[in-house]
Amino acid sequence: MRVDPGVQPIAREVRAYILENFLPGDPPESLRDDDLLLEGGIVDSGSVISVVTFLEQRYRIHVEDDELVIGNFATVRDIAAFVASKRVGVCASS
């Protein structure tokens, strides 16, 4: 699967945030970009709010209630793609 190069830096930062806050002490290789976060028990529904707050502050985006769906937050890769699309949307709609 080809990954947009603009998504890779976002994925690195999201992965680092999740490792630091939800998997402290785990080695970086313990979390891959395609690991299921909620279904895999890495984060719970409450933790997603923390991730959303991080994303909104770090990337200056706003996550709408209707965007809080599993498809946007299932994996690190999904989160990074979602953020990248929001950033494009912000630029396009300004």
RAGIUR-V241687 format. One record per residue. N is the residue number from 1. RES is the residue in one small letter. SS is DSSP state (@ for helix, = for strand, . for the rest). PHI is phi in radians with two decimals (none if undefined). D_FIRST is the distance of its C-alpha to the first C-alpha in whole Angstrom. Layout:
n->N res->RES ss->SS phi->PHI d_first->D_FIRST
n->N res->RES ss->SS phi->PHI d_first->D_FIRST
This chain:
n->1 res->m ss->. phi->none d_first->0
n->2 res->r ss->. phi->-1.45 d_first->4
n->3 res->v ss->. phi->-1.89 d_first->6
n->4 res->d ss->. phi->-1.00 d_first->10
n->5 res->p ss->@ phi->-1.06 d_first->12
n->6 res->g ss->@ phi->-1.22 d_first->15
n->7 res->v ss->@ phi->-1.44 d_first->13
n->8 res->q ss->@ phi->-1.02 d_first->13
n->9 res->p ss->@ phi->-1.11 d_first->17
n->10 res->i ss->@ phi->-1.14 d_first->17
n->11 res->a ss->@ phi->-1.04 d_first->15
n->12 res->r ss->@ phi->-1.05 d_first->17
n->13 res->e ss->@ phi->-1.20 d_first->20
n->14 res->v ss->@ phi->-1.13 d_first->19
n->15 res->r ss->@ phi->-1.05 d_first->19
n->16 res->a ss->@ phi->-1.09 d_first->22
n->17 res->y ss->@ phi->-1.09 d_first->24
n->18 res->i ss->@ phi->-1.13 d_first->23
n->19 res->l ss->@ phi->-1.04 d_first->24
n->20 res->e ss->@ phi->-1.15 d_first->27
n->21 res->n ss->@ phi->-1.65 d_first->28
n->22 res->f ss->@ phi->-2.11 d_first->27
n->23 res->l ss->. phi->-2.33 d_first->26
n->24 res->p ss->. phi->-1.05 d_first->29
n->25 res->g ss->. phi->1.56 d_first->30
n->26 res->d ss->. phi->-1.30 d_first->26
n->27 res->p ss->. phi->-1.20 d_first->24
n->28 res->p ss->@ phi->-0.94 d_first->21
n->29 res->e ss->@ phi->-1.25 d_first->19
n->30 res->s ss->@ phi->-1.34 d_first->20
n->31 res->l ss->. phi->-2.18 d_first->18
n->32 res->r ss->. phi->-1.72 d_first->14
n->33 res->d ss->. phi->-1.11 d_first->12
n->34 res->d ss->. phi->-1.86 d_first->11
n->35 res->d ss->. phi->-1.19 d_first->15
n->36 res->l ss->. phi->-1.30 d_first->17
n->37 res->l ss->. phi->-1.37 d_first->19
n->38 res->l ss->. phi->-1.29 d_first->22
n->39 res->e ss->. phi->-1.12 d_first->22
n->40 res->g ss->. phi->-1.51 d_first->21
n->41 res->g ss->. phi->1.34 d_first->25
n->42 res->i ss->. phi->-1.29 d_first->23
n->43 res->v ss->. phi->-2.26 d_first->25
n->44 res->d ss->. phi->-2.01 d_first->27
n->45 res->s ss->@ phi->-1.07 d_first->28
n->46 res->g ss->@ phi->-1.17 d_first->30
n->47 res->s ss->@ phi->-1.16 d_first->28
n->48 res->v ss->@ phi->-1.06 d_first->26
n->49 res->i ss->@ phi->-1.09 d_first->29
n->50 res->s ss->@ phi->-1.10 d_first->29
n->51 res->v ss->@ phi->-1.10 d_first->25
n->52 res->v ss->@ phi->-1.06 d_first->26
n->53 res->t ss->@ phi->-1.06 d_first->29
n->54 res->f ss->@ phi->-1.02 d_first->27
n->55 res->l ss->@ phi->-1.08 d_first->24
n->56 res->e ss->@ phi->-1.11 d_first->27
n->57 res->q ss->@ phi->-1.30 d_first->29
n->58 res->r ss->@ phi->-1.22 d_first->27
n->59 res->y ss->@ phi->-1.86 d_first->25
n->60 res->r ss->. phi->0.92 d_first->28
n->61 res->i ss->. phi->-2.04 d_first->26
n->62 res->h ss->. phi->-2.15 d_first->28
n->63 res->v ss->. phi->-1.67 d_first->26
n->64 res->e ss->. phi->-1.32 d_first->28
n->65 res->d ss->@ phi->-0.97 d_first->29
n->66 res->d ss->@ phi->-1.29 d_first->27
n->67 res->e ss->@ phi->-1.64 d_first->24
n->68 res->l ss->. phi->-1.42 d_first->25
n->69 res->v ss->. phi->-2.13 d_first->23
n->70 res->i ss->@ phi->-1.00 d_first->20
n->71 res->g ss->@ phi->-1.07 d_first->17
n->72 res->n ss->@ phi->-1.54 d_first->18
n->73 res->f ss->@ phi->-2.27 d_first->18
n->74 res->a ss->. phi->-1.23 d_first->17
n->75 res->t ss->. phi->-2.42 d_first->15
n->76 res->v ss->@ phi->-1.02 d_first->15
n->77 res->r ss->@ phi->-1.06 d_first->11
n->78 res->d ss->@ phi->-1.11 d_first->13
n->79 res->i ss->@ phi->-1.09 d_first->16
n->80 res->a ss->@ phi->-1.10 d_first->15
n->81 res->a ss->@ phi->-1.14 d_first->13
n->82 res->f ss->@ phi->-1.07 d_first->17
n->83 res->v ss->@ phi->-1.06 d_first->19
n->84 res->a ss->@ phi->-1.04 d_first->17
n->85 res->s ss->@ phi->-1.19 d_first->18
n->86 res->k ss->@ phi->-1.16 d_first->21
n->87 res->r ss->@ phi->-1.16 d_first->22
n->88 res->v ss->@ phi->-1.13 d_first->21
n->89 res->g ss->@ phi->-1.07 d_first->24
n->90 res->v ss->@ phi->-1.12 d_first->26
n->91 res->c ss->@ phi->-1.15 d_first->26
n->92 res->a ss->@ phi->-1.23 d_first->26
n->93 res->s ss->@ phi->-1.61 d_first->29
n->94 res->s ss->. phi->-1.34 d_first->31
